C-alpha cells in the first residue's frame, strides 16, 4: 500500500513535468513560427513604401517588393559617405541583413512578448518585444502589420537608448501585378573584387594559409553559425593609380570570417595574415592600441550599437566586433584557440 502511495505522487509529478515540457516546446515552436512569419513577409508580401533607417546617420529609402523575392531599393535622400574599409565590419552580408539570425536561439535567449498595438505609417500594427535573458544584451522591438505581418518598424535598444531603427513612413499593399520592378542595372565597375567560400572550422587555417583563431568560449548563449573565407583583391585602374599622390601596390588577401549569434545579436570574428600587404595597408587607418580591462592590448572602438576590438595574435590580425557589451567580447578574445 505504501509503495502504491509513493508511486502515485511520483507518477503525477513525472506527468506534470512531461506536460510542462510539452507546453514549453509548443510555446517555443509558436514563437519561432511568429518570428519566421514576420521575417519572411519582407520578401513574401507585395508592397511599396518609404523606409527611414537611423543608426547614427539617417537615410531614407524607397522600397518596392513584388512578393516573389524580387525587390528594388533606391535612396530617397543623400546617403552619408563612409570610409570604404568600414564595410569590413560587416563581411557576412546575409547574417547582417536578416533581423533574426536563428529562430531557435532567439527563442532560447530572449523572452518574446506581445506588448500592444500602435498605428505605424497609417497601418494598425502588433507590437512585440524580445527582452534578453542575459544581462547586457540589446532589446529588440518590432511593429508588425496586423494583416500582412510585415515589420513596419524594427528597433534595437541598448542602455535605454535606440541604437538602430528602421521604420516605414509610408506604405501601401497593392496587388503584386501592379508592382513594377525596374530591370536590374548592369553592375558598376568596382575596384574591389570579393569572393566568398564556406569552409568548415576544423579546416579553415589550412585553407586560409595562416593561423585562424576561434573562441573556445563564445559569449553566453552564442553559437557559431557560419565560417567562410573571403578573397579581397583591389584592382584600381591604371589611370586612377597615376592620379594618387602616393604609390599604391597591388593589394589582395584572404580574410577569414566566423559568425556567432544568440539568435538576434551578432559577434563577427574577422582575421587576416598580419604579414600581408592588405593588412599593412589597412592598419594605416586604424586607431592606436590600448589595454582593455582584461589587460589585452588592442585597438578598441565603440560603435553606434556595440564594440570592436583589433589585436595581433602570433602573426594573425584578429578583429572581434559585435552589438554586445565589452565583457562578452573580451571573454571571447581571452579564449581564442588556433584552429
C-alpha positions in Angstrom: 0.0 0.0 0.0 2.8 2.4 0.9 4.6 1.5 -2.3 1.4 2.4 -4.3 1.1 5.7 -2.3 4.6 6.6 -3.3 4.1 5.7 -6.9 1.0 7.8 -7.4 2.5 11.2 -6.5 5.7 10.3 -8.3 3.8 9.5 -11.4 1.8 12.7 -11.1 5.0 14.7 -10.7 6.5 13.0 -13.8 3.3 13.5 -15.8 3.3 17.2 -14.8 6.9 17.6 -15.8 6.3 16.0 -19.2 3.2 18.1 -19.7 5.1 21.3 -18.7 7.9 20.3 -21.1 5.4 19.7 -24.0 3.7 23.0 -23.3 7.0 24.8 -23.3 8.0 23.1 -26.5 4.7 24.1 -28.1 5.2 27.7 -27.0 8.7 27.8 -28.3 7.5 26.4 -31.7 4.8 29.1 -31.9 7.3 31.9 -31.1 9.7 30.5 -33.7 6.9 30.5 -36.2 5.9 34.1 -35.3 9.5 35.3 -35.9 9.8 33.4 -39.1 6.4 34.8 -40.4 7.4 38.4 -39.7 10.9 37.9 -41.2 9.5 36.2 -44.3 7.0 38.9 -45.0 9.8 41.2 -46.2 10.0 39.1 -49.4 6.7 37.3 -49.4 4.4 40.4 -49.4 3.9 42.8 -52.3 4.3 46.4 -51.1 5.6 49.9 -52.0 6.9 52.2 -49.3 9.4 54.7 -47.9 11.6 53.4 -45.1 13.7 55.6 -42.9 16.8 53.9 -41.3 18.6 55.6 -38.4 21.9 54.3 -36.9 23.9 57.4 -36.0 23.2 58.8 -39.5 19.7 58.7 -41.1 18.9 57.6 -44.6 15.6 57.3 -46.4 14.9 54.6 -49.0 12.2 53.9 -51.5 11.4 50.2 -51.5 9.3 48.1 -53.9 8.6 44.4 -53.3 6.9 42.1 -55.9 6.1 39.5 -53.2 8.1 36.8 -55.1 11.6 37.7 -53.7 12.2 40.5 -56.3 12.8 43.9 -54.6 14.0 47.3 -55.7 15.6 49.8 -53.3 16.8 53.3 -54.2 17.8 56.2 -52.0 15.2 58.9 -51.4 17.8 61.1 -49.7 21.5 61.6 -49.9 23.4 58.9 -48.1 26.3 60.0 -45.9 29.7 58.7 -47.2 31.6 56.2 -45.1 35.2 55.1 -45.3 35.5 52.0 -47.7 37.2 49.9 -45.0 34.1 50.3 -42.7 32.5 47.6 -44.8 35.0 45.1 -43.4 33.0 45.2 -40.1 30.1 43.5 -42.0 31.6 40.8 -44.1 28.8 38.3 -43.5 26.2 40.1 -45.6 23.4 37.5 -45.1 23.9 37.4 -41.3 23.7 41.2 -41.0 20.8 41.7 -43.4 18.4 39.4 -41.6 16.8 40.6 -38.4 16.5 37.1 -37.0 19.7 35.1 -37.5 18.5 31.9 -35.8 14.9 31.4 -34.7 15.6 28.6 -32.2 18.4 30.5 -30.5 16.3 33.7 -30.4 13.5 32.0 -28.5 16.1 30.3 -26.2 17.9 33.6 -25.3 15.1 36.1 -25.3 11.7 36.5 -23.7 9.4 37.4 -26.6 6.1 39.1 -25.7 3.2 40.9 -27.3 3.1 44.4 -25.8 0.1 46.1 -27.5 -0.9 47.8 -30.8 0.1 51.0 -32.5 -0.6 52.8 -35.8 2.6 53.0 -37.9 2.7 54.6 -41.4 -1.2 54.6 -41.2 -1.4 50.9 -40.5 -2.5 49.0 -37.4 0.5 47.1 -36.1 1.0 44.5 -33.4 4.0 45.3 -31.1 6.4 42.6 -30.0 9.5 42.9 -27.8 12.4 40.5 -27.4 13.9 41.1 -24.0 17.3 39.4 -23.3 17.6 36.7 -20.7 21.3 37.6 -20.4 22.2 40.9 -18.8 23.9 43.5 -21.1 22.3 42.4 -24.4 20.1 44.7 -26.5 16.3 44.6 -26.5 14.7 44.2 -29.9 11.3 45.6 -30.8 9.1 45.1 -33.8 5.8 46.6 -35.0 4.3 44.0 -37.4 1.4 44.9 -39.8 -1.8 43.3 -38.4 -2.8 42.0 -41.8 0.3 41.4 -43.8 2.8 40.8 -40.9 5.4 42.9 -42.5 7.8 44.7 -40.0 6.7 48.3 -40.2 9.3 49.3 -37.6 12.3 47.4 -36.1 14.3 48.8 -33.3 17.4 47.8 -31.3 17.5 49.3 -27.9 20.6 49.3 -25.6 21.1 51.1 -22.3 17.6 52.8 -22.7 18.6 54.4 -26.0 17.6 53.4 -29.5 20.8 52.3 -31.4 19.1 51.3 -34.6 15.7 51.9 -36.1 14.2 51.0 -39.5 10.6 52.4 -39.9 8.2 52.8 -42.8 7.0 56.4 -43.1 4.7 55.5 -46.0 3.4 52.1 -47.1 0.8 50.6 -49.4 0.0 47.0 -50.4 -1.2 47.0 -54.0 -1.8 43.7 -55.9 1.5 42.1 -57.0 0.6 42.7 -60.6 0.7 46.5 -60.0 4.3 46.4 -58.6 6.7 47.2 -61.4 10.3 46.3 -60.5 12.7 48.2 -62.7 15.2 46.0 -64.7 18.5 45.4 -62.8 21.1 47.9 -63.8 24.4 46.4 -65.1 26.9 46.1 -62.3 29.2 49.1 -61.9 32.9 48.5 -62.4 34.4 48.0 -58.9 38.0 48.4 -57.8 37.3 45.9 -55.0 36.7 42.3 -56.0 35.2 40.0 -53.4 34.8 36.2 -53.4 33.3 34.0 -50.7 33.8 30.3 -49.9 32.3 28.4 -46.9 34.9 26.4 -45.1 34.4 24.1 -42.0 36.0 25.5 -38.9 38.4 22.5 -38.5 39.9 23.1 -41.9 39.9 26.9 -42.0 43.5 27.5 -41.1 44.8 25.1 -43.7 42.5 26.7 -46.4 43.4 30.2 -45.4 47.2 29.7 -45.4 47.6 31.4 -42.0 46.6 30.7 -38.4 42.9 31.3 -37.8 41.7 31.7 -34.2 38.3 30.9 -32.8 37.0 31.4 -29.2 36.7 28.3 -27.2 34.1 30.0 -25.0 31.7 32.2 -27.1 29.7 34.7 -25.1 26.8 33.1 -23.2 24.0 31.9 -25.5 26.1 32.4 -28.6 26.8 29.7 -31.1 28.8 29.5 -34.4 26.5 30.0 -37.4 29.0 30.4 -40.2 32.7 30.1 -41.2 33.9 31.4 -44.5 37.0 32.7 -46.4 36.6 36.0 -48.2 39.1 36.8 -51.0 39.6 40.5 -51.5 41.5 42.0 -54.4 42.0 45.7 -55.1 42.2 46.3 -58.8 42.5 50.1 -59.2 42.6 51.2 -62.9 46.0 52.5 -64.0 44.7 56.0 -64.7 43.4 56.2 -61.1 46.7 54.9 -59.8 48.6 57.6 -61.5 46.3 60.3 -60.0 47.1 59.2 -56.5 49.6 61.3 -54.5 51.4 58.1 -53.3 52.3 54.8 -55.0 49.7 52.1 -54.3 50.9 48.5 -54.6 48.7 45.7 -55.8 46.7 44.7 -52.8 44.9 41.4 -52.1 44.5 38.9 -49.5 42.3 36.2 -47.8 40.1 37.1 -44.9 38.6 34.5 -42.5 35.1 35.3 -41.1 33.4 33.5 -38.3 29.8 34.5 -37.4 28.4 33.9 -33.9 24.9 34.7 -32.8 22.5 34.3 -29.9 19.6 34.4 -32.4 19.4 38.2 -32.7 22.7 39.8 -31.6 25.8 39.1 -33.7 29.5 38.8 -33.0 31.8 38.6 -36.0 35.4 37.4 -35.8 37.4 38.6 -38.8 41.0 37.5 -39.4 43.8 38.2 -41.9 47.5 37.3 -42.2 49.4 40.1 -40.4 52.2 39.8 -42.9 50.0 40.5 -45.9 50.1 43.7 -48.0 46.4 44.1 -47.4 46.9 44.3 -43.6 49.9 46.6 -44.0 47.7 49.0 -45.9 44.6 48.7 -43.7 46.3 49.3 -40.4 47.4 52.8 -41.5 43.8 53.9 -40.9 43.3 52.3 -37.5 43.5 53.9 -34.0 46.4 53.2 -31.7 46.3 50.2 -29.4 45.3 50.4 -25.7 44.9 48.0 -22.8 41.4 46.6 -22.2 40.0 45.9 -18.8 41.3 42.4 -19.1 44.9 43.6 -19.9 44.6 42.7 -23.6 46.5 45.1 -25.9 44.1 46.0 -28.7 42.6 48.7 -30.8 39.2 49.3 -29.1 36.5 51.2 -30.9 32.9 51.9 -29.7 30.3 51.9 -32.4 26.7 53.0 -32.5 25.4 49.8 -31.0 28.5 47.8 -29.8 32.2 47.4 -29.7 35.1 46.3 -32.0 38.5 45.0 -30.8 41.5 44.6 -33.1 44.7 42.7 -32.0 47.5 40.6 -33.4 47.9 37.0 -32.3 51.0 35.1 -33.4 51.1 36.7 -36.9 47.3 36.9 -37.4 45.4 40.2 -37.2 42.0 39.5 -35.4 39.0 41.8 -35.3 36.2 40.9 -33.0 33.1 43.1 -33.3 29.5 42.8 -32.1 26.5 44.5 -30.6 27.2 43.2 -27.1 28.9 44.5 -24.0 32.6 44.8 -23.7 32.9 41.9 -21.2 31.3 39.5 -23.7 33.8 40.3 -26.4 36.8 40.4 -24.1 35.9 36.9 -22.7 35.8 35.6 -26.3 39.3 37.1 -27.0 40.7 35.6 -23.9 39.6 32.1 -25.0 41.0 32.3 -28.6 42.4 29.0 -29.8 44.2 28.3 -33.2 42.1 26.1 -35.4 
